[in-house]
Amino acid sequence: MTRTLPEVARELDTTWLVVAAVLVMFMQAGFACLEIGFSRGKNAGTVVAKILLNFSVASLVWWMVGFGLAFGGGLALFGDSGFFLSVGHHISAGSPIAGTFDAADSGFVLFQLVFCAVSLAIVWGTTLERIRFIAYPIYATVFAGLIYPLVAHWIFGGGWLDQLGAGMQDFAGSTVVHLTGATGGLAALLLLGPRRGKYGPGRQPRAIPGHSMPIFGLGVLILWLGWFGFNAGSTIGTGGSRFAEIALVTNLAAAAGVVGASITITAISGRLDIGMVGNGAIGALVAITAPCGFVELWAAPIIGVVAGALVVVSVLAIDRVLDDPVGALSAHGVAGVWGTLACGLFAAPRIVDAPGVPGDAGLVYSGSFEQLGVQAVGVLSAFTLVFVLSYLTFAAIKATVGLRVTEVEEREGLDIVEHGMYGYPEQFMGGGELGDGVGALLGEAGQAPASAR
């Protein structure tokens, strides 16, 4: 059978989209390594179960409800079609895939799913080492079925922020993905409180070091790699080879973020803190996520270096009042706000004047604050929606099944309490016996379960 040129082009676009989706899905491994590295050894194993369950719940809920609300039509607040997707279903006008849903459209659904899953993964960085495991699937259901889809629809799916002014600019999700995840994490953190022992007399913060900086570093590099799918894949195709330029913009910003964070933390503390260097890369990647499809190459290092410096200052400031073990509020929240606003500063006429590109040129080129104002409205609107819905969800969890483990359970570690086994059993089970506290928790007079022996 002879294929037409448009058919071949669509097949190529679909191939790139699925490859990009796979890269973004691999970011789950990056989040796992990052959180494991920043956790103490007694809480390392639970991260694995959490990552797997959250991704699985999000996948199913996204197919059932989330995609339809996010991309099922062009209504101002939410989509109205695309629920329980199947080939042949009708997708309402205004959707990026409006019309009859076919096999190739599955690539778009998969790509948007892994975005939702990344945003969900960000939430939990603030909650390490003291949250009950039951909170994960409950919140994941609400997040993938309601919270994230609403924000995604407003900005990505033709909703009211996409229609505000000339359109809000958020190419790959500094607000939709990263600020949304960080805001959910903030709501959880306010209800959880700090880890025991985090603050001393006079509310002075104490360092609680993670058990493995090499694993953390591996996580950063995996995330950096995945970001090429995240940002460049958001072209949704290969036309004009724009994805290559966006990949380069992304890398320039990330590199500058490492430099910016390194200089800033060394100037403040006199030492090159490993965690800060890694978070400098993450913060810069988050910041460039919104403007990567709207700015020239020269702007990327500026956005990145500012993000790297902001993350360091923000982590140190937030640590005085909130216990955020991985710096998610800074690397994804503060950097996400900066990146979204950076569109209003640096969006280039060469790019935004092209057909189908939302928004106007930034302040640097146009001298106008209009696009910057649209970006600010988008940030405030998304933050408010996500915070209110997340806080209500976590408050309901706290009032019913419980949000935080007990003091004894927190001391013994979530691995043994929630899963009956350790991530690193040889470190905690001298001679195959557990401590009295763990034995009491297991109700076995200190005897380890078969799976832990």
C-alpha positions in Angstrom: 0.0 0.0 0.0 1.3 3.4 -1.0 1.3 5.9 1.8 0.9 9.6 1.3 3.4 12.2 2.5 1.0 13.5 5.3 0.6 9.9 6.5 4.3 9.4 6.7 4.7 12.7 8.5 2.1 11.7 11.0 3.8 8.4 11.6 7.1 10.2 12.2 5.4 12.7 14.6 3.8 9.8 16.5 7.1 8.0 16.8 8.8 11.0 18.2 6.0 11.6 20.7 6.1 8.1 22.0 9.9 8.2 22.3 9.6 11.5 24.2 6.9 9.9 26.4 9.3 7.1 27.3 12.0 9.6 28.2 9.5 11.4 30.5 8.3 8.1 32.0 12.0 7.3 32.9 12.0 10.5 35.0 10.1 8.4 37.6 13.4 6.6 38.1 15.1 9.9 38.6 12.6 11.0 41.2 13.0 7.6 42.9 16.8 8.0 43.1 16.6 11.6 44.2 14.2 10.9 47.0 16.0 7.7 48.1 19.3 9.6 48.2 17.8 12.4 50.4 16.1 9.8 52.7 17.7 8.1 55.6 18.4 4.4 55.1 15.4 3.2 57.1 13.1 5.0 54.7 14.7 4.2 51.4 12.7 1.2 50.4 9.3 2.8 50.7 10.1 5.2 47.9 10.2 2.3 45.4 6.7 1.2 46.3 5.4 4.7 46.3 6.7 5.5 42.9 5.3 2.3 41.4 1.9 2.7 43.0 1.5 6.4 42.2 2.4 5.9 38.5 0.0 3.0 38.2 -2.9 4.8 39.9 -2.3 7.9 37.8 -2.2 5.8 34.6 -5.6 4.3 35.2 -7.3 7.4 36.5 -5.9 9.5 33.6 -7.4 7.0 31.1 -10.8 7.0 32.9 -11.3 10.6 33.7 -8.2 12.8 33.7 -7.5 13.1 30.0 -11.2 14.0 29.2 -11.2 16.8 31.7 -7.8 18.1 30.5 -8.0 17.7 26.7 -11.6 16.6 25.9 -12.8 19.9 24.4 -12.4 23.7 24.4 -14.7 24.7 27.2 -13.3 27.4 29.5 -13.0 25.3 32.7 -12.8 21.6 31.7 -13.1 19.2 28.8 -16.4 17.3 28.2 -15.4 14.2 26.2 -12.7 11.6 26.0 -13.6 9.6 29.2 -12.7 5.9 29.2 -11.0 6.4 25.9 -11.2 3.9 23.1 -10.5 4.1 19.3 -13.5 5.5 17.5 -14.7 7.7 20.3 -15.6 11.3 19.5 -13.4 14.1 21.0 -15.1 17.6 21.2 -14.1 20.6 19.2 -11.3 22.6 20.8 -9.3 19.6 21.8 -5.8 19.2 20.3 -7.1 15.9 19.0 -10.7 16.9 18.2 -12.6 14.5 16.0 -12.5 10.7 15.9 -10.0 9.2 18.3 -7.6 6.9 16.4 -4.6 4.8 17.2 -2.1 7.6 16.5 -3.9 9.8 19.0 -2.9 7.3 21.7 0.7 8.8 21.6 -0.7 12.2 22.7 -2.7 10.6 25.5 0.4 8.7 26.7 2.6 11.8 26.5 0.2 13.9 28.6 -0.2 11.0 31.1 3.5 11.0 31.9 3.4 14.7 32.5 0.6 14.2 35.0 2.6 11.4 36.7 5.7 13.7 36.9 3.6 16.4 38.6 2.3 13.9 41.0 5.8 12.6 41.8 6.8 16.2 42.8 4.2 16.4 45.5 5.8 13.8 47.7 9.3 15.3 48.1 8.0 17.5 50.9 6.5 14.5 52.8 9.4 12.1 53.0 9.9 9.9 56.1 6.6 10.6 58.0 3.6 10.2 55.7 1.3 7.2 55.9 1.4 5.1 52.7 -2.4 5.0 52.4 -2.3 8.8 51.6 -0.6 8.1 48.3 -3.3 6.2 46.3 -6.1 8.5 47.7 -4.4 11.7 46.8 -3.1 10.3 43.5 -6.7 9.5 42.5 -7.9 13.0 43.2 -4.8 14.6 41.6 -4.9 12.6 38.4 -8.7 12.7 38.1 -9.4 16.4 39.0 -6.6 18.7 40.2 -4.0 18.3 37.5 -6.5 17.9 34.6 -8.1 21.3 35.5 -4.8 23.1 35.5 -3.8 21.3 32.3 -7.0 22.2 30.6 -6.8 25.9 31.6 -3.4 26.3 30.1 -2.6 23.4 27.7 -6.1 22.3 26.7 -7.8 25.5 25.4 -9.2 26.7 28.7 -9.6 30.2 29.9 -5.9 30.9 30.6 -5.1 29.8 27.1 -7.6 32.3 25.9 -6.6 35.2 28.2 -5.1 38.0 26.3 -3.0 36.5 23.5 -2.7 33.3 25.5 -0.7 32.2 28.5 2.8 30.9 27.6 3.8 27.6 29.3 5.4 25.5 26.7 6.0 22.3 28.7 4.7 23.0 32.2 6.7 25.2 34.6 3.3 26.0 36.0 1.1 23.2 34.8 3.5 20.4 36.0 6.0 21.8 38.4 4.2 24.6 40.3 1.2 22.3 40.5 3.2 19.5 42.1 5.0 21.8 44.5 1.7 23.4 45.5 0.2 20.0 46.3 3.4 19.3 48.3 3.0 22.6 50.3 -0.6 21.7 51.2 0.5 18.3 52.5 3.5 19.7 54.4 1.4 22.2 56.2 -0.8 19.5 57.5 2.0 17.0 58.2 4.5 19.2 60.1 8.2 18.6 60.3 10.1 15.4 60.9 10.8 14.7 64.5 14.1 16.3 65.5 14.2 18.7 62.6 14.0 21.8 64.7 15.8 22.5 68.0 15.4 25.1 70.7 14.3 28.5 69.3 13.1 26.7 66.1 16.6 26.4 64.8 16.7 24.0 61.9 18.9 20.9 62.2 20.4 19.1 59.2 19.0 15.6 58.6 21.4 14.2 56.0 20.2 11.8 53.3 22.0 8.5 53.2 23.4 8.5 49.7 24.5 11.5 47.6 25.7 9.2 44.8 22.1 7.9 44.4 20.8 11.5 44.5 23.3 12.5 41.8 22.2 9.6 39.6 18.6 10.9 40.1 19.6 14.4 38.9 21.3 13.0 35.8 18.3 10.8 35.0 16.0 13.7 35.4 18.2 15.9 33.2 18.1 13.2 30.5 14.3 12.9 30.8 13.9 16.6 30.4 14.9 16.4 26.7 11.7 14.3 26.2 9.8 16.6 28.5 10.6 19.9 26.7 11.5 18.9 23.2 8.7 16.4 23.1 6.2 19.2 23.8 6.5 20.2 20.1 4.2 17.2 19.6 5.9 16.6 16.3 9.0 16.9 14.3 7.9 19.6 11.9 10.5 22.3 11.3 12.9 20.5 13.6 12.0 22.9 16.4 12.5 20.1 18.9 16.3 20.2 18.3 16.5 23.9 19.2 14.4 23.4 22.3 16.6 20.6 23.4 19.6 22.9 23.2 17.8 25.7 25.0 17.0 23.2 27.8 20.6 22.0 28.2 22.0 25.6 28.2 19.7 26.5 31.0 20.5 23.4 33.1 24.2 23.9 32.8 23.9 27.6 33.8 21.7 26.5 36.8 24.5 24.3 38.1 27.0 27.1 37.8 24.6 29.6 39.4 23.9 27.3 42.4 27.5 26.5 42.8 28.6 30.1 43.0 25.7 31.1 45.3 26.1 28.3 47.9 29.9 28.7 47.9 29.6 32.4 48.5 27.1 31.9 51.3 28.6 28.9 53.1 32.2 28.6 51.8 31.5 25.0 50.7 30.2 23.5 47.5 27.1 21.6 48.9 26.3 18.6 46.7 22.6 18.8 47.2 22.5 22.4 46.3 24.4 21.8 43.1 22.0 19.1 42.1 19.0 21.2 42.9 20.5 24.0 40.9 20.3 21.8 37.8 16.7 20.7 38.7 15.6 24.3 39.4 17.0 25.5 36.1 15.4 22.7 34.2 12.1 23.6 35.8 12.5 27.3 35.0 13.3 26.7 31.3 10.3 24.4 30.9 7.8 27.2 30.3 9.9 29.4 28.1 11.9 26.8 26.2 9.6 27.0 23.2 9.5 30.8 23.2 13.0 32.2 23.8 16.2 32.5 21.9 19.3 30.6 22.9 20.9 33.6 24.6 18.1 33.9 27.1 18.4 30.3 28.3 21.6 30.7 30.4 20.2 33.8 32.0 17.0 32.0 33.0 19.1 29.0 34.2 21.6 30.9 36.3 19.0 33.0 38.0 17.0 29.8 38.8 20.1 28.1 40.2 20.8 31.1 42.5 17.1 31.3 43.5 16.9 27.7 44.5 19.8 28.0 46.9 18.5 31.1 48.6 15.0 29.7 48.7 16.0 26.3 50.2 17.9 28.1 53.0 15.0 30.4 53.7 12.3 27.8 53.6 14.3 25.4 55.8 13.9 27.9 58.7 10.2 27.4 58.7 9.2 24.3 56.8 10.8 20.9 56.6 11.1 20.1 52.9 13.7 17.3 52.7 14.4 17.4 49.0 13.9 21.2 48.3 10.8 20.6 46.2 9.1 23.9 47.1 12.2 25.7 45.9 13.3 23.6 42.9 9.8 23.1 41.5 7.7 25.9 43.1 9.9 29.0 43.2 11.8 28.0 40.0 8.5 27.2 38.4 7.1 30.7 39.1 10.4 32.3 37.8 10.3 30.3 34.6 6.7 31.1 33.9 7.3 34.8 34.5 10.4 34.6 32.4 8.2 34.1 29.3 6.8 37.5 29.9 10.3 38.9 29.9 12.2 37.0 27.1 9.6 35.6 24.7 11.1 36.4 21.2 9.1 37.9 18.3 10.7 35.4 15.8 8.9 32.6 17.7 5.7 34.1 19.1 4.8 35.7 15.8 4.6 32.3 14.1 1.1 31.0 13.4 -0.5 29.0 16.3 2.0 30.2 18.9 0.3 31.7 22.0 1.1 35.0 23.6 3.0 38.1 22.7 6.7 39.0 22.8 8.2 39.6 26.2 9.1 42.9 27.9 12.7 42.8 26.7 11.5 43.0 23.1 8.2 44.7 23.2 8.5 47.1 26.1 5.1 45.9 27.2 4.1 44.3 30.5 1.0 42.7 29.0 2.4 39.2 28.6 4.1 39.4 31.9 0.7 40.2 33.4 -1.0 37.3 31.8 1.8 35.0 33.1 1.3 36.4 36.7 -2.5 35.8 36.5 -1.8 32.2 35.4 0.6 31.5 38.2 -1.8 32.9 40.9 -4.8 31.1 39.5 -3.1 27.7 39.2 -1.6 28.1 42.7 -4.9 29.0 44.3 -6.9 26.1 42.6 -4.3 23.5 43.4 -3.7 24.6 47.0 -7.4 24.7 47.9 -8.2 21.3 46.4 -5.1 19.7 47.7 -5.5 21.1 51.2 -9.0 19.9 51.4 -8.0 16.4 50.1 -5.2 16.0 52.6 -7.3 17.4 55.4 -9.9 14.8 54.6 -7.3 12.0 54.6 -6.0 13.3 58.0 -9.4 13.3 59.5 -10.3 9.8 58.3 -7.6 7.3 57.7 -4.8 9.4 59.1 -2.0 11.3 57.3 1.1 10.9 59.5 2.7 7.8 61.1 3.1 7.7 64.9 6.2 8.8 66.7 7.3 5.2 67.3 6.7 4.3 63.6 8.6 7.4 62.4 11.6 6.5 64.7 11.7 2.9 63.4 11.4 3.9 59.8 8.7 3.5 57.1 10.3 0.6 55.4 9.7 -1.8 58.3 6.5 -0.2 59.5 4.7 0.1 56.2 6.2 -2.8 54.3 7.6 -5.3 56.8 11.1 -5.2 55.3 14.0 -2.9 54.9 15.4 -1.3 51.8 18.9 -2.1 53.3 18.2 -5.1 55.6 21.8 -5.8 56.5 22.2 -2.4 58.0 19.3 -2.9 60.5 19.2 -6.6 61.2 22.2 -7.7 63.0 22.1 -11.5 63.3 18.7 -11.5 61.7 17.0 -10.0 64.8 15.2 -6.6 64.9 15.1 -4.1 67.7 12.5 -4.2 70.5 10.6 -1.3 69.0 10.3 -2.9 65.6 9.3 -6.2 67.2 6.6 -4.6 69.2 5.3 -2.9 66.0 5.3 -6.3 64.2 3.7 -8.1 67.1 6.3 -10.9 66.8 8.6 -10.3 69.8 11.3 -8.9 67.6 11.2 -11.7 65.0 11.7 -10.5 61.4 9.0 -11.5 58.9 10.0 -14.1 56.3 10.3 -11.5 53.6 12.9 -9.6 55.6 15.0 -12.5 56.7 
